[in-house]
Amino acid sequence: MPEKTPLVLATSNAHKATELQHMLDIAGLPFDVLTLTDVGFHGTIEETGVTFEENALIKAVEVHRATGLPVLADDSGLEVDILNGAPGVRSARYAGADATDSTNRTKLRSDLIARDATSSPARFRCVICVVDSMRIHLTEGVSHGHVHIDERGEHGFGYDAMFIPLGADKTYGEMTPSEKHQTSHRSKAMSAMVDVLSAVAVLPTSLTLLEVRHLLIDVALCAMTTEVDQLEQAIRRVPTSHHRELYEVLLQSYLFGGFPTALDGLSAAYRIHGIPPSVGDVDRMYDVAQYCKRGEALCREIYGSVYDKMTSTLSDVSPDLATWMIVEGYGKTLSREGVDTCTRELCIVAMLTVLGRQQQLVSHVRGALRVGATFDDLRAVEHAVTELYGVGTSKRLLDLIHLQERRLADQGG
C-alpha cells in the first residue's frame, strides 16, 4: 500500500475531516486528512476576500505557509437573487460580527419582507481550494433553489431551514444528512476536487531541484514587473523550506532591475515568509581581494574564452565599472552560497529577456549553457516569459536558443 500524503483540512471540525477522509478513501486516493488541531495551527485567519474563491485561497495559503503541507480549504454561502446576491461571502456574519445562525435567518427574512417577497430564487455556492508546494487547485459546487421566509426542519445549520433545492419538496433542514449530500453545493465541490486530486495522484510535500528552479524563475520574472499581486503570488508558491533560494534570487535582482526592484521583492518576501534567512556574507568584513578572486573565477566560468576581451573592453569604457562588476556583481552577489550557479544564470536570462538587454542576454544564454543548463532549461524559461509577458517578449530568447542549437549542430557536423 502506498504511503499516505498528509492533507490538512482548514478546520478543527473532526466530523468534516472524517467525511473528507471517507470520500478520498472511496476514490482510492492515498491521503491522510488532518485537522488544524492535529497540526497545531491555532492562528486566526482574516477572510478579507470579496469572493468565495479569494477567501478559500486566503485560508489555504495561510495554513500551507504555516505548516508546509498540502491544504484544503473552502468558503461557501447563500446568494439570493432579489437581494442582488447577498448575503454572499458575508453569509456567516450577515447580521453582524457576532451573528448566530438564528440572527442571520432573522435578517434574511426581514430583508425579503422589506422587498414584499415571501421567497426568491437563490443558490448555495461552495468553492474549494487546495494549495500545495507547486500548485493551486480550485473547484466549485452550486445548489440552485429558492429561499422562503418560513423555516422548516431541524437538521443542518445556517440557512438550511429556509432553502429548498430545485426538484425537491423539502428544505435542507428537513433532509437527513445523506439526502442533503446528494444535492448540496459542498458535496458537488468536493466531488469535483476529488476528481482533480485523482488526476494529479499525489500532492508533493517536497520539491525536486528542477521544480524549485522553475518557481524561482517565475519569481525572477515577476520581480521585473510593477504588478505587486503577481509578484506576491509567485513568492507564495515558494515553500518556506526554500526561503534561502528565494532570498538570493530577489537579492541578485538589484544587479539587473535596480535597487528599488530588489527592495520591492525582498519586502514582499518579508511580508509573506517573515524574517530573512541567516546568511553569512552580511556579517563578514568587506574583503575586496576575496570578492575579486571569487568574482573573477565565476566570470571565467560563465564567459569562458571571451572573459579577457570582455573585461578589457569594459575597462576601456570605465575601469570603475569593470571593477564593480567583478567585485560587487560576481564576487559579492552572484557567487554567494544559497542557490546554485545554474539556477542563478537561468534567472538572469529570464530577467534580461524581459528587460530587452539583448547583448547581455546573448552572453548569459551562453553562460547558462556553460554552467550546466540544457536547452530544455532555456525553453522552460522561454515558456515562462511567454506566459507572463507574451510571445513578443519571449521571441528574443527563443531566437537565441535556436541560434545556439544551430551552432552546436554545425560544430557536431
C-alpha positions as CSV (number, residue, x, y, z in Angstrom):
1,M,0.0,0.0,0.0
2,P,1.5,3.4,-0.9
3,E,2.4,5.8,1.8
4,K,-0.3,8.3,2.5
5,T,0.3,12.0,1.9
6,P,-0.9,14.4,4.7
7,L,-3.6,16.7,3.6
8,V,-4.6,19.4,6.1
9,L,-8.3,20.4,6.2
10,A,-8.5,24.1,7.2
11,T,-10.9,23.4,10.1
12,S,-10.8,22.0,13.6
13,N,-14.0,20.1,12.9
14,A,-13.2,16.4,13.2
15,H,-16.5,15.4,11.7
16,K,-15.7,17.3,8.4
17,A,-12.2,15.6,8.4
18,T,-13.8,12.2,8.7
19,E,-16.3,13.0,5.9
20,L,-13.4,14.1,3.6
21,Q,-11.3,11.1,4.6
22,H,-14.2,8.8,3.6
23,M,-14.6,10.4,0.2
24,L,-10.9,10.1,-0.5
25,D,-10.8,6.5,0.6
26,I,-13.7,5.6,-1.7
27,A,-11.8,7.2,-4.6
28,G,-8.7,5.2,-3.6
29,L,-6.6,8.3,-3.0
30,P,-3.6,7.9,-0.6
31,F,-4.3,10.9,1.6
32,D,-4.3,11.2,5.4
33,V,-6.7,14.0,6.3
34,L,-5.6,16.2,9.3
35,T,-7.4,19.0,11.1
36,L,-5.9,22.3,12.2
37,T,-5.8,20.8,15.7
38,D,-3.8,17.8,14.5
39,V,-1.1,20.1,13.0
40,G,-1.1,22.5,15.9
41,F,-2.4,25.5,14.0
42,H,-4.2,27.9,16.3
43,G,-3.9,31.2,14.4
44,T,-6.8,33.4,13.4
45,I,-7.3,33.8,9.6
46,E,-8.9,37.1,8.4
47,E,-11.2,36.3,5.5
48,T,-10.8,39.6,3.7
49,G,-11.7,38.4,0.2
50,V,-14.7,39.7,-1.8
51,T,-15.4,36.3,-3.5
52,F,-15.6,32.8,-2.2
53,E,-12.5,31.9,-4.3
54,E,-10.4,34.6,-2.6
55,N,-11.5,33.5,0.9
56,A,-10.8,29.8,0.2
57,L,-7.4,30.7,-1.2
58,I,-6.5,33.0,1.7
59,K,-7.3,30.2,4.2
60,A,-5.4,27.5,2.2
61,V,-2.3,29.7,1.7
62,E,-2.2,30.8,5.3
63,V,-2.2,27.3,6.6
64,H,0.1,26.0,3.9
65,R,2.6,28.7,4.8
66,A,2.4,27.8,8.5
67,T,2.7,24.0,8.0
68,G,4.4,23.4,4.7
69,L,1.8,20.7,4.0
70,P,-0.8,20.4,1.3
71,V,-4.0,22.2,2.5
72,L,-7.7,22.0,1.5
73,A,-9.9,25.0,2.5
74,D,-13.4,26.0,1.5
75,D,-15.7,29.0,1.6
76,S,-19.4,28.9,0.9
77,G,-22.6,30.9,1.3
78,L,-26.0,31.8,0.1
79,E,-26.8,34.1,-2.8
80,V,-30.3,35.4,-3.1
81,D,-31.4,36.9,-6.4
82,I,-33.8,39.5,-5.0
83,L,-31.0,40.7,-2.7
84,N,-28.6,41.1,-5.6
85,G,-26.5,38.1,-4.4
86,A,-26.5,38.9,-0.7
87,P,-25.6,37.7,1.8
88,G,-22.9,36.0,-0.3
89,V,-19.4,36.0,1.3
90,R,-20.9,37.6,4.4
91,S,-23.4,34.7,4.9
92,A,-21.9,33.7,8.2
93,R,-21.9,37.3,9.6
94,Y,-24.9,38.7,7.7
95,A,-26.4,40.0,10.9
96,G,-23.1,41.4,12.2
97,A,-19.7,40.3,13.6
98,D,-21.3,38.3,16.4
99,A,-24.1,36.8,14.3
100,T,-25.6,33.4,15.0
101,D,-27.5,31.2,12.6
102,S,-30.7,32.4,14.1
103,T,-30.0,36.1,13.8
104,N,-28.7,35.6,10.3
105,R,-32.0,33.9,9.3
106,T,-34.0,36.7,11.0
107,K,-32.2,39.3,9.0
108,L,-32.7,37.4,5.8
109,R,-36.4,37.1,6.5
110,S,-36.6,40.8,7.3
111,D,-34.8,41.8,4.0
112,L,-37.1,39.6,2.0
113,I,-40.2,41.1,3.6
114,A,-38.8,44.6,3.1
115,R,-39.0,43.8,-0.6
116,D,-42.5,42.4,-0.4
117,A,-41.2,38.9,-1.1
118,T,-42.0,35.7,0.6
119,S,-39.5,33.8,-1.5
120,S,-36.8,34.3,-4.1
121,P,-34.6,32.2,-6.4
122,A,-31.3,31.6,-4.7
123,R,-28.3,29.3,-4.7
124,F,-25.8,27.9,-2.2
125,R,-22.3,28.2,-3.6
126,C,-19.1,26.5,-2.4
127,V,-15.6,26.9,-3.6
128,I,-12.8,24.5,-2.5
129,C,-9.2,25.3,-2.8
130,V,-6.2,23.0,-2.5
131,V,-2.7,24.5,-2.1
132,D,0.5,22.5,-2.2
133,S,4.1,23.4,-2.8
134,M,3.6,23.5,-6.6
135,R,0.0,24.2,-7.5
136,I,-3.3,25.8,-6.6
137,H,-6.5,23.9,-7.4
138,L,-10.0,25.4,-7.3
139,T,-13.4,23.7,-7.7
140,E,-16.9,25.0,-7.3
141,G,-20.2,23.5,-6.4
142,V,-23.6,25.2,-6.7
143,S,-27.0,24.1,-5.4
144,H,-29.9,26.1,-7.1
145,G,-33.3,26.5,-5.5
146,H,-35.4,29.0,-3.6
147,V,-35.3,30.6,-0.1
148,H,-38.6,31.1,1.8
149,I,-39.4,33.3,4.8
150,D,-40.8,30.3,6.6
151,E,-38.4,27.9,8.4
152,R,-39.0,24.2,8.1
153,G,-36.9,21.4,9.7
154,E,-34.4,20.9,12.5
155,H,-31.5,19.4,10.6
156,G,-28.5,21.2,9.1
157,F,-27.3,24.7,10.0
158,G,-27.2,28.3,8.7
159,Y,-30.0,28.9,6.2
160,D,-30.8,25.2,5.6
161,A,-34.3,25.5,7.1
162,M,-35.2,28.3,4.6
163,F,-33.8,26.7,1.4
164,I,-35.5,24.2,-0.9
165,P,-33.2,22.9,-3.7
166,L,-34.6,22.5,-7.2
167,G,-36.6,19.3,-7.7
168,A,-37.2,18.8,-4.0
169,D,-40.2,19.5,-1.8
170,K,-38.3,19.6,1.4
171,T,-35.8,22.2,2.8
172,Y,-32.3,21.2,3.6
173,G,-33.4,21.5,7.2
174,E,-35.9,18.7,6.7
175,M,-33.5,16.4,4.9
176,T,-31.3,13.8,6.5
177,P,-27.5,14.4,6.1
178,S,-27.4,11.7,3.4
179,E,-30.3,13.2,1.5
180,K,-28.7,16.7,1.6
181,H,-25.4,15.3,0.5
182,Q,-26.9,14.2,-2.8
183,T,-27.5,17.8,-4.0
184,S,-25.5,20.0,-1.7
185,H,-23.1,22.6,-3.0
186,R,-20.3,21.4,-0.8
187,S,-20.6,17.8,-1.9
188,K,-20.5,18.9,-5.6
189,A,-17.4,21.0,-5.0
190,M,-15.8,18.2,-3.0
191,S,-16.6,15.6,-5.7
192,A,-15.0,17.9,-8.3
193,M,-11.9,18.3,-6.1
194,V,-11.7,14.5,-5.6
195,D,-11.6,14.2,-9.5
196,V,-8.8,16.8,-9.6
197,L,-6.8,15.0,-7.0
198,S,-7.3,11.7,-8.8
199,A,-5.8,13.3,-11.9
200,V,-2.7,14.6,-10.1
201,A,-2.5,11.4,-8.0
202,V,-0.3,12.7,-5.1
203,L,0.3,16.2,-3.9
204,P,4.0,17.0,-3.4
205,T,5.2,17.7,0.1
206,S,8.8,18.3,-1.1
207,L,10.2,19.7,-4.3
208,T,12.9,18.5,-6.7
209,L,15.7,20.8,-7.7
210,L,14.0,21.3,-11.1
211,E,10.7,22.2,-9.5
212,V,12.3,24.8,-7.2
213,R,14.2,26.2,-10.1
214,H,11.0,26.8,-12.1
215,L,9.4,28.5,-9.1
216,L,12.5,30.8,-8.7
217,I,12.5,31.7,-12.4
218,D,8.8,32.7,-12.1
219,V,9.9,34.9,-9.1
220,A,12.7,36.5,-11.2
221,L,10.3,37.3,-14.0
222,C,7.6,38.8,-11.7
223,A,10.3,40.9,-10.0
224,M,10.7,42.7,-13.3
225,T,7.1,43.9,-13.3
226,T,5.3,46.5,-11.2
227,E,2.4,44.1,-10.6
228,V,2.8,43.5,-6.9
229,D,0.0,41.0,-6.7
230,Q,1.7,38.9,-9.4
231,L,5.0,39.0,-7.6
232,E,3.4,38.1,-4.3
233,Q,1.6,35.1,-5.9
234,A,5.0,33.8,-7.3
235,I,6.6,34.3,-3.9
236,R,3.8,32.4,-2.1
237,R,4.4,29.4,-4.3
238,V,7.9,29.0,-3.0
239,P,7.7,27.0,0.2
240,T,9.3,28.4,3.3
241,S,11.8,25.5,3.2
242,H,13.3,27.1,0.1
243,H,13.3,30.7,1.5
244,R,17.1,31.0,1.2
245,E,17.0,30.4,-2.6
246,L,14.1,32.8,-2.9
247,Y,16.1,35.4,-0.9
248,E,19.1,35.0,-3.1
249,V,17.2,35.4,-6.4
250,L,15.4,38.5,-5.2
251,L,18.7,39.9,-3.8
252,Q,20.5,39.5,-7.2
253,S,17.7,41.3,-9.0
254,Y,19.2,44.6,-7.9
255,L,22.0,44.0,-10.4
256,F,19.6,44.0,-13.3
257,G,16.4,45.8,-12.2
258,G,17.9,48.2,-9.8
259,F,17.8,48.7,-6.0
260,P,14.0,49.6,-5.9
261,T,13.2,46.3,-7.8
262,A,15.2,44.3,-5.2
263,L,13.7,46.2,-2.3
264,D,10.1,45.6,-3.5
265,G,10.8,41.9,-4.0
266,L,12.5,41.4,-0.7
267,S,9.8,43.4,1.1
268,A,7.1,41.2,-0.4
269,A,9.1,38.1,0.7
270,Y,9.4,39.5,4.2
271,R,5.6,40.1,4.4
272,I,4.9,36.6,3.3
273,H,7.7,34.5,4.8
274,G,8.9,36.6,7.7
275,I,12.5,37.4,8.6
276,P,15.2,36.7,6.1
277,P,17.2,33.6,6.4
278,S,20.6,33.5,8.2
279,V,23.2,34.5,5.6
280,G,27.0,34.5,6.1
281,D,28.2,37.4,3.9
282,V,26.4,40.2,5.8
283,D,28.5,39.9,8.9
284,R,31.8,39.3,7.3
285,M,34.5,42.0,6.9
286,Y,34.4,43.5,3.4
287,D,37.4,41.8,1.8
288,V,37.9,43.3,-1.7
289,A,40.7,40.8,-2.6
290,Q,38.5,37.9,-1.6
291,Y,35.5,39.2,-3.6
292,C,37.7,40.0,-6.6
293,K,39.2,36.5,-6.6
294,R,35.9,34.6,-6.4
295,G,34.2,37.1,-8.8
296,E,36.9,36.6,-11.4
297,A,36.6,32.8,-11.0
298,L,32.8,32.9,-11.6
299,C,33.2,35.3,-14.5
300,R,35.6,33.0,-16.2
301,E,33.3,30.0,-15.6
302,I,30.4,31.9,-17.2
303,Y,32.1,33.8,-20.0
304,G,34.7,31.3,-21.0
305,S,37.3,32.4,-23.5
306,V,35.7,35.8,-24.1
307,Y,36.2,36.9,-20.5
308,D,39.5,38.6,-21.1
309,K,38.3,40.5,-24.1
310,M,35.0,41.5,-22.4
311,T,36.8,42.9,-19.3
312,S,39.3,44.7,-21.4
313,T,36.6,46.4,-23.5
314,L,34.7,47.3,-20.3
315,S,37.8,48.7,-18.7
316,D,38.4,51.0,-21.8
317,V,34.9,52.4,-21.2
318,S,35.0,52.6,-17.4
319,P,37.7,51.0,-15.2
320,D,35.4,51.6,-12.2
321,L,32.5,49.8,-13.7
322,A,34.8,46.9,-14.7
323,T,36.0,46.5,-11.1
324,W,32.5,46.9,-9.7
325,M,31.2,44.2,-12.0
326,I,33.8,41.7,-10.8
327,V,33.8,42.7,-7.1
328,E,30.3,43.7,-6.4
329,G,28.3,41.8,-9.1
330,Y,30.1,38.5,-9.3
331,G,32.2,38.4,-6.2
332,K,29.9,39.8,-3.6
333,T,26.5,38.9,-5.1
334,L,26.4,36.1,-7.7
335,S,29.0,33.9,-6.1
336,R,27.2,33.8,-2.7
337,E,26.1,30.5,-1.3
338,G,22.4,29.6,-1.1
339,V,21.5,28.9,-4.7
340,D,23.4,27.0,-7.4
341,T,25.1,28.9,-10.3
342,C,22.9,27.3,-13.0
343,T,19.7,28.5,-11.4
344,R,21.2,31.9,-10.9
345,E,22.1,32.1,-14.6
346,L,18.7,30.9,-15.7
347,C,17.1,33.6,-13.5
348,I,19.4,36.2,-15.1
349,V,18.4,35.0,-18.5
350,A,14.8,35.5,-17.5
351,M,15.3,39.0,-16.2
352,L,17.4,40.1,-19.2
353,T,14.8,38.7,-21.7
354,V,12.1,40.9,-20.0
355,L,14.4,43.9,-19.9
356,G,15.3,43.5,-23.6
357,R,19.0,43.7,-22.9
358,Q,20.0,41.7,-26.0
359,Q,23.8,41.9,-25.8
360,Q,23.9,40.8,-22.2
361,L,21.3,38.2,-22.9
362,V,23.5,36.6,-25.6
363,S,26.3,36.3,-23.0
364,H,24.2,34.8,-20.3
365,V,22.4,32.3,-22.6
366,R,25.9,31.1,-23.4
367,G,26.9,31.3,-19.8
368,A,23.9,29.3,-18.6
369,L,24.9,26.5,-21.1
370,R,28.5,26.6,-19.8
371,V,27.5,26.1,-16.2
372,G,25.2,23.1,-16.9
373,A,21.9,24.4,-18.2
374,T,20.3,22.4,-21.0
375,F,18.3,23.7,-24.0
376,D,15.2,22.3,-22.3
377,D,16.0,24.5,-19.3
378,L,16.3,27.5,-21.6
379,R,13.0,26.6,-23.3
380,A,11.3,26.4,-19.8
381,V,12.5,30.0,-19.2
382,E,11.1,31.0,-22.6
383,H,7.8,29.4,-21.9
384,A,7.6,31.2,-18.5
385,V,8.3,34.5,-20.3
386,T,5.6,33.8,-22.9
387,E,3.1,33.1,-20.2
388,L,3.7,36.3,-18.3
389,Y,4.8,38.7,-21.0
390,G,3.7,37.3,-24.3
391,V,5.4,35.9,-27.4
392,G,6.7,39.3,-28.4
393,T,9.0,39.4,-25.4
394,S,9.9,35.7,-25.3
395,K,10.9,35.7,-29.0
396,R,14.2,37.5,-28.0
397,L,15.2,34.4,-26.1
398,L,13.7,31.8,-28.5
399,D,15.8,33.2,-31.4
400,L,19.0,32.9,-29.3
401,I,18.1,29.3,-28.3
402,H,17.7,28.4,-31.9
403,L,21.0,30.2,-32.8
404,Q,22.9,28.3,-30.1
405,E,21.3,25.0,-31.3
406,R,22.4,25.6,-34.9
407,R,25.9,26.5,-33.8
408,L,26.1,23.3,-31.7
409,A,24.8,21.3,-34.7
410,D,27.4,22.9,-37.0
411,Q,30.2,22.0,-34.6
412,G,29.0,18.5,-34.4
413,G,28.9,18.2,-38.2
